[in-house]
Amino acid sequence: MKLPDVKNWKLPRLRRVDVERLLIVGASALVVVLALGGGDPAETMVWEEPPVTAETSTTLTEETEMVSTVCWYEDGDGYLVPVTRQIPMQDGIAKATLSLMVQSAENDLSAARMGLTNVVPEGVTFDIDISGGKARVDMSAEALNCMNAEEELLMVQGVAATLCGFDTVEEVSFLFDGQKRSRLTHGTDVSGVFTADTVNLENVEAASASASAYAEQVQLYFPSASGRMLVPVTRTVFSPADLPTAILELAKGPRSDSGLECPMPEGCGVKAVSVKNGVATIDFSREFAQIAQYTDGGHQAMQAIVFTASQFPGIKTVKVTVEGKAFNAEPQSVSTFVNQASEVMAWYPGVVEID
């Protein structure tokens, strides 16, 4: 993994309305600073987390219990990326989580500080019904205001992935303004159900498309080009969609045109994969030990393995070995809480953590 090059960081793709909104917010903040302190605009400005509104949270006190929840955003390369946020425990936690993904001055600023953008149009509200592992979400008419089919797909996949992050939800269907629709404004098919395991779907090679009857899918986690986040990618395989297949595909790395990084050192091979009593043991060739020389000490590489393994039921911890010898002192527990917001923000100098 390469050391992030600040000069080549990719900023999120902002729509004109997003740019105008951020310019207004930034200008207002600068006016306040100059008015209060007569300061030099070149002085360092420290961002503060936007206040939690009544729409998304109860009143905060020192005793308020905070819980982890996963929101999905768009990055500068058009990928959907999960980020773990901390919000107050409350009734309607799913609706509160989705509210963080709706475009607004506060939400757009929070997302921009992570190098991301929100995927739900401004003004959208949600009505959610969950029963028997199925969630039906009714999005208000503003959801029909996406500018193109790409934005529509990111919106519905991001909302579905967010809801599927809760233990009570396995699949999601949509209503819009109280009505069932087969397609959205720009043609996106919303007639069926959505799950979390098809985000960032890789294109299938034409030569393989004829074998679609034998196709399976696995979700792989690759570091972004900046190294700040892990990006889930859904890859089509023509072998059993199990842990050995997923780890082998992870070691192959992302597609060359993906803009993502391979978490494994060059030449690293997978020697054995086994699961026993909830512990997945993955044995790599000696090249794997080189991750200790990465700028982050190999943290993202290990997390890529753990989160890739977390999609398979029954796996509770992951143990990595190199040529049969233990590499990590203790097996790492699997988790759905990927890309902690505080860690993502740590890459941006001069700002404080948001969660």
ZIFEN-V708525 format. One line per field, one symbol per residue. phi: phi as a letter, one per 20 degrees, with the letter a starting at -180 (. if undefined). psi: psi as a letter, one per 40 degrees, with the letter a starting at -180 (. if undefined). Layout:
phi: ???
psi: ???
This chain:
phi: .efgegfdfeeffdfgfffgfffffffffffffffedmfeffffddfdfgffeffdbefecfefedcebdddcdefdneececeddcffafmffffffffeefagffffffffdmccfddggnfcccdccblndddddefgffeegebfffffffffffffffffegecdbcdccclndfcebegdnffcfddcceecflfffeggfeffegfdfcccddddffgfnecedfcedecdbgecfgffffffffnfffeenddefefgnfddeacbcblndedcddffffffffeffdmnfffffffffffffegnedbcddcclndgdegcgeffbeeelggfffffedfncefdc
psi: hihhhddehhiihhidddddddddddddddddddddefiheeihhhiihiihiddeiihhidehhiihihihihaeeeihhihhihiihiifdddddddeehhiddddddddeefiiiehihehiihhhhhfehhhhhhiddeeeididddddddddddddddeeidehdihiiihfeihidiadeehhfdaiiieeeifhihhiddedefddeiihihihiiideedihhhhhhhifihgaddddddddddiiidedeiiheiihehihdihihhfehhhhhiidddeedeeideeedddddddddddeehiehdihhhihfeihdhdiihiiiegighdddddeehieiiie.
